Amino acid sequence: MARMMGDRTLNKALRSLQLRAFHFDRDRWQSTRSIRRLLEERWWAVALALLLTGFSAAAAGLLFKTGVGWLGTWRLRLLEQAPAILVLPLMGGVGGLVSALLVRELAPTAAGSGITQVMVFLLGRPMPMGFRVAVVKLMAGILAIGSGFPLGPEGPSVQMGGSVAWSLAKLLRAPSAFLRVIVAAGGGAGIAAVFHAPIGGFFYAVEELLRGARPVVLLLVLGTTFLADTWAEVMGLSALGRQTSGLNAVGFQLEREFTPVVRFLPMDLGYLILLGLVVGLLAELYCRYVIRMQRLSHRWLAPHLVSRMVIAGVVLGLVYALLPQEFRNNAGLQHAVGNGYVEIRTALGIFAVLFFSTGLAAASGAPGGLFAPMLTLGGTIGLACGGLASQLTGHVPTTFVFAGMGAFVAGCSRTPITAMFLAFALTKDLLILKPTLVACLASFLVTQILHGKSIYERQIELLREFDGAGEGHARGAGAVSR
């Protein structure tokens, strides 16, 4: 009897899974058909939406980076006029205050990274989007990061690109299936514009945001990310008036942020796998630390975004004021690590400082992303492991720094292909792809064994947990009032 009941239960579960698979395939087929119908009947509207999405994502990314650079430069100049112990805490506190007020009063969903919000929307849950969210994210993010919060522009760029895309799709009265696609494409376009990595932005939209898609959807996303990168190049060239190798003509050219001497030897494979394993362990530790900090922040100061950001800004200012001068320029730190101008002890110090400070900044709810800090964290581990390998074996792969960068991103976000292309975008050297992919896959496998979900999926679970706690608190308050 028990065996028969068990068989019935198993058969019922199998039928349920088959039914879910059928509904999933049917929904995907219907979504693809509605997008194709839109392409046939209003192809001009789709083309205009993609063009404007790419343009808007590029403009938002460039404005964001320019604003952060300007405010960060002004912050460094203030340090030449007054003591760091006064300037950094004061600027961090004021920047956190104004940024938090903008978010709280105008667009509460502009707090945090921005990637999590887009993922929640793509999962079909209510999440405010639109031009207001994009503008508030732009202004608040510039104020927070420029005043000393050690976060990056990629999270805000994803949310800004997705929010603008949502607004454009609503104006065109596009079907819901296309709305989801263009929001994901706008998010990928934000990555493409900030990192000048159209392929990286495309794979990010596919790996993280859409989680697989039909060919027609992939084509739309790919076109949008390449448009965003092209617009970013056009606007960057026009604004900065670059000149091409002594010629007076301004035009497109291949630009490398870093120019390492890259060699990839067969014996490097073992080194890169070991590096990926080490980076994967540290990436998982970093994910748990950030999530833990966010949970504690919500437990202590749940509804008080302003208090969280002011306290975090002052604490971060005090920490950086007590550190050596080179630690106060986060962009400068990444370039020093990428160029290999950092000793092992200093690299480990940078890792420790960024590990602590980015977790505190993320816990405060500041509008800023984690990809840029992840790249620096991974690069420092690559440098340190390279120095150790050189001392122990007399050999170190020349690709260790960028392989470490990609591996750390892959371990945290569970997107190894995106991570590989982001590291490639920094060097534009095709030889960097294979060694970086080896380290990324090793890191990805380690983190998958330790925990099956990325840092952003865990942040979504936190949002559910916080919402549930909020509803329970509200019900309890209602019961007391009755």
Secondary structure, DSSP 8 states (H G I E B T S, - for coil): -HHHHHHHHHHHHHHHHHHHHHHHHHHHHHHHHHHHHHHHH-HHHHHHHHHHHHHHHHHHHHHHHHHHHHHHHHHHHHHHHS-HHHHHHHHHHHHHHHHHHHHHHH-GGGSS-SHHHHHHHHTT-----SHHHHHHHHHHHHHHHHTT---BSHHHHHHHHHHHHHHHHHHTT--HHHHHHHHHHHHHHHHHHHHT-HHHHHHHIIIIIISS--HHHHHHHHHHHHHHHHHHHHHHHHHH---STT-S--------S--------TTHHHHHHHHHHHHHHHHHHHHHHHHHHHHHHHHHHTT-HHHHHHHHHHHHHHHHHHS-GGGG-HHHHHHHHHTT---HHHHHHHHHHHHHHHHHHHHHT-S-BSHHHHHHHHHHHHHHHHHHHHHHHS---TTHHHHHHHHHHHHHHS-HHHHHHHHHHHH--GGGHHHHHHHHHHHHHHHHHH-SS-HHHHHHHHHHHHHHHHHHHHHHHHHHH-
